[in-house]
Amino acid sequence: MPHQLLSGITWFRGSSIRIRRDGVEVHVDPYGGDDAASHDRPADFILLTHPHYDNFSEEDIDRLRSSETVVIAPASMKKQLTDADHFLRPGDVLQLKDFDLLAMPAYNVDKRYHPAEAGWLGYVFTLGGVTYYHAGDTDLIDAMMSVRCDVAFLPVDGHYTMNGAEAARAAELCGAEVVVPIRWSESTAEEAHALAESLSIDVALLERAG
C-alpha cells in the first residue's frame, strides 16, 4: 500500500473527505458532525459537490470557514450559498495560488437522485504533487475517461450512486493508483469489498472518523 499517497487523508462519513498536505487543508463536502477533530483548524479550501443535506452542511462550513477560506461550489447552488468564492460548471478550470482544480460532471445515468441537468460536480485537484479525484455522488460516466489521478475517492453505496463493480470500472478509467471508497456504511460494506476484490490496484478501506 503506497501510504505516501494516503498521507493526510481523513474520511468522516458519506462523501466528506479532508486532505492535509504541504500545509494546505482541503475539505470536500464537510459533514463531520460533532467530531472536534474535523474542525481543529480553518480550511484553506472547501469544495462542495451538490446541495443534499449530507453534502452541504452549513453548520460544518461555518465551523471550518475563516476569512481566508476559499469556498467552491456548483453554479446551480447560488441560491443556497450566495457567498461562495467561486461557482463552477462541469468542465470549468480554476487556477489559484498553489491549487489548480478541474470541475467534473457528477450525475446518475438511470436514477433520479442526481440529475445531469442539475450541474452538480466532482473535482480533480493537485496538492503537493498528488492529484486527487473526488467523484462526487455519481454513477459510472464517460467523463471519467478524461481523468488522470493518483488517488480517486469513489462512491460505492450501490443505491444512490455506483455499486462496487461500477466503481472498479471507474477506477480503471481514471487511472488511479489508489482508490478510497466513500459513501458506504456497514449496511453497504459489501459494495466497498466488491470494489476491493475487483481491482489489482490498491483499495484503501478507511475507517470512518467521527
Residue, then its C-alpha position, 0 to 999 in steps of 0.5 A: m500500500p503506497h501510504q505516501l499517497l494516503s498521507g493526510i487523508t481523513w474520511f468522516r462519513g458519506s462523501s466528506i473527505r479532508i486532505r492535509r498536505d504541504g500545509v494546505e487543508v482541503h475539505v470536500d463536502p464537510y459533514g463531520g458532525d460533532d467530531a472536534a477533530s474535523h474542525d481543529r483548524p480553518a480550511d484553506f479550501i472547501l469544495l462542495t459537490h451538490p446541495h443534499y443535506d449530507n453534502f452541504s452542511e452549513e453548520d460544518i462550513d461555518r465551523l471550518r470557514s475563516s476569512e481566508t477560506v476559499v469556498i467552491a461550489p456548483a453554479s446551480m447552488k447560488k441560491q443556497l450559498t450566495d457567498a461562495d468564492h467561486f461557482l463552477r460548471p462541469g468542465d470549468v478550470l480554476q487556477l489559484k495560488d498553489f491549487d489548480l482544480l478541474a470541475m467534473p460532471a457528477y450525475n446518475v445515468d438511470k436514477r433520479y437522485h442526481p440529475a445531469e441537468a442539475g450541474w452538480l460536480g466532482y473535482v480533480f485537484t493537485l496538492g503537493g504533487v498528488t492529484y486527487y479525484h473526488a467523484g462526487d455522488t455519481d454513477l459510472i460516466d464517460a467523463m471519467m475517461s478524461v481523468r488522470c489521478d493518483v488517488a480517486f475517492l469513489p462512491v460505492d453505496g450501490h443505491y444512490t450512486m455506483n455499486g462496487a463493480e461500477a466503481a472498479r470500472a471507474a477506477e480503471l478509467c481514471g487511472a488511479e493508483v489508489v482508490v478510497p471508497i466513500r459513501w458506504s456504511e456497514s449496511t453497504a460494506e459489501e459494495a466497498h469489498a466488491l470494489a476491493e476484490s475487483l481491482s489489482i490496484d490498491v483499495a484503501l478501506l478507511e475507517r470512518a472518523g467521527 
